[in-house]
Amino acid sequence: MSDFEPTTDLPDRIDDDDTPVASTARQRDERIQRRRHQILLVALAATAVLFLVAGFSPWRTGIAILAMYLLFRLGFAIVGAFARPVPAPPPPGELRRVRLLYRCAECGTELRMTLANDEVPEPPRHCTEPMELTATADDAL
């Protein structure tokens, strides 16, 4: 996000303060998460009061409120994960962790690649032919 300067005065009384106010998506996200958590706690407290007034036992009410809290937090986390954008890829010169196993079709030599600059790099060459990417049972999990 870019910096912005909030204007709260009328145009004829704008002050000379030109310092930008930093605004980041992380700060907004934390503020929204805190607000959602507060709303959830208020809703759970109201539900607990309604259950107790309706005559449910305190133990049942406590278990129900705890279950509701956990389910709502899990739901907020899942829906929030869909709302957040995918992080930008690292710069081209930076390496990322991969776990790729290549095999030469000619001689059977195997090569394990653990760092690469792309998620799926081009296969290395061995015996003048590109090596084949092999999948193991660990990769399927």
C-alpha positions as CSV (number, residue, x, y, z in Angstrom):
1,M,0.0,0.0,0.0
2,S,1.1,3.5,-0.5
3,D,1.3,6.2,2.1
4,F,-1.5,8.8,2.3
5,E,-2.2,12.0,4.0
6,P,-5.5,12.3,5.8
7,T,-7.4,15.6,5.5
8,T,-9.8,16.3,8.3
9,D,-9.9,20.1,8.1
10,L,-12.0,22.2,5.7
11,P,-10.1,23.3,2.6
12,D,-9.7,26.9,3.9
13,R,-8.2,25.7,7.2
14,I,-5.8,22.9,6.1
15,D,-2.7,22.9,8.2
16,D,0.9,22.7,6.9
17,D,1.5,19.2,8.2
18,D,2.7,17.3,5.2
19,T,4.0,14.2,6.9
20,P,2.6,11.0,5.3
21,V,0.8,8.5,7.5
22,A,2.0,5.0,6.9
23,S,-0.8,2.5,6.2
24,T,-0.1,-1.1,5.6
25,A,-2.4,-4.0,4.8
26,R,-1.0,-5.9,7.8
27,Q,-2.2,-3.2,10.2
28,R,-5.7,-3.1,8.7
29,D,-5.8,-6.9,8.8
30,E,-4.8,-7.0,12.5
31,R,-7.4,-4.4,13.3
32,I,-10.1,-6.3,11.4
33,Q,-9.2,-9.6,13.1
34,R,-9.3,-7.9,16.6
35,R,-12.8,-6.5,15.8
36,R,-14.1,-9.9,14.6
37,H,-12.7,-11.5,17.7
38,Q,-14.5,-8.9,19.9
39,I,-17.8,-9.3,18.0
40,L,-17.5,-13.1,18.4
41,L,-16.9,-12.8,22.2
42,V,-19.9,-10.5,22.6
43,A,-22.1,-12.9,20.6
44,L,-20.9,-15.8,22.6
45,A,-21.5,-14.0,25.9
46,A,-25.1,-13.1,24.8
47,T,-25.7,-16.7,23.7
48,A,-24.4,-18.0,27.1
49,V,-26.8,-15.6,28.9
50,L,-29.7,-16.8,26.8
51,F,-28.8,-20.5,27.5
52,L,-28.6,-19.9,31.2
53,V,-31.8,-17.9,31.3
54,A,-33.5,-20.7,29.3
55,G,-32.6,-23.1,32.0
56,F,-29.7,-25.1,30.6
57,S,-27.1,-26.3,33.1
58,P,-23.9,-24.2,33.4
59,W,-21.8,-27.2,32.3
60,R,-23.7,-27.8,29.1
61,T,-23.7,-24.0,28.4
62,G,-20.0,-23.9,28.9
63,I,-19.3,-26.8,26.6
64,A,-21.7,-25.4,23.9
65,I,-20.0,-21.9,24.1
66,L,-16.5,-23.5,23.9
67,A,-17.6,-25.5,20.9
68,M,-19.1,-22.5,19.2
69,Y,-16.0,-20.4,19.9
70,L,-13.7,-23.1,18.3
71,L,-15.9,-23.6,15.3
72,F,-16.3,-19.9,14.6
73,R,-12.5,-19.2,15.0
74,L,-11.8,-22.1,12.6
75,G,-14.4,-20.7,10.1
76,F,-13.0,-17.2,10.3
77,A,-9.5,-18.6,9.7
78,I,-10.5,-20.6,6.7
79,V,-12.6,-17.8,5.1
80,G,-9.8,-15.3,6.0
81,A,-7.3,-17.4,4.2
82,F,-9.3,-17.2,1.0
83,A,-9.5,-13.4,1.3
84,R,-5.7,-12.8,1.7
85,P,-3.8,-12.5,-1.6
86,V,-1.1,-15.0,-2.6
87,P,2.3,-13.6,-1.6
88,A,4.5,-12.2,-4.4
89,P,7.2,-14.6,-5.7
90,P,10.7,-13.9,-4.5
91,P,13.1,-11.9,-6.7
92,P,14.7,-13.9,-9.6
93,G,18.1,-14.2,-7.9
94,E,16.6,-15.6,-4.7
95,L,16.4,-19.4,-4.2
96,R,13.4,-21.3,-2.9
97,R,13.1,-24.7,-1.3
98,V,12.0,-27.5,-3.6
99,R,12.1,-31.3,-3.3
100,L,12.5,-32.8,-6.7
101,L,13.9,-36.1,-7.7
102,Y,15.2,-36.6,-11.2
103,R,16.3,-39.8,-13.0
104,C,18.4,-40.3,-16.1
105,A,16.5,-42.6,-18.5
106,E,19.8,-43.7,-20.1
107,C,21.9,-44.8,-17.2
108,G,19.6,-44.6,-14.1
109,T,21.5,-41.9,-12.3
110,E,19.3,-40.1,-9.8
111,L,19.6,-36.5,-8.7
112,R,17.8,-34.8,-5.8
113,M,17.2,-31.0,-6.1
114,T,16.6,-29.1,-2.9
115,L,17.0,-25.4,-4.0
116,A,15.9,-23.7,-7.2
117,N,15.1,-20.3,-8.5
118,D,11.7,-21.5,-9.8
119,E,9.0,-23.7,-8.3
120,V,9.4,-26.2,-11.1
121,P,12.8,-25.7,-12.7
122,E,13.9,-27.2,-16.0
123,P,15.2,-30.7,-15.7
124,P,19.0,-31.1,-15.6
125,R,20.7,-32.9,-18.4
126,H,22.6,-36.2,-18.0
127,C,24.0,-38.4,-20.8
128,T,23.1,-35.5,-23.2
129,E,19.3,-36.0,-22.5
130,P,17.1,-34.2,-20.0
131,M,16.5,-36.1,-16.8
132,E,12.9,-37.3,-16.0
133,L,11.1,-36.0,-13.0
134,T,10.0,-38.9,-10.8
135,A,7.4,-38.9,-8.1
136,T,7.8,-40.8,-4.9
137,A,5.2,-41.9,-2.4
138,D,6.3,-39.1,-0.1
139,D,5.6,-36.5,-2.8
140,A,2.0,-37.7,-3.1
141,L,1.2,-37.0,0.6
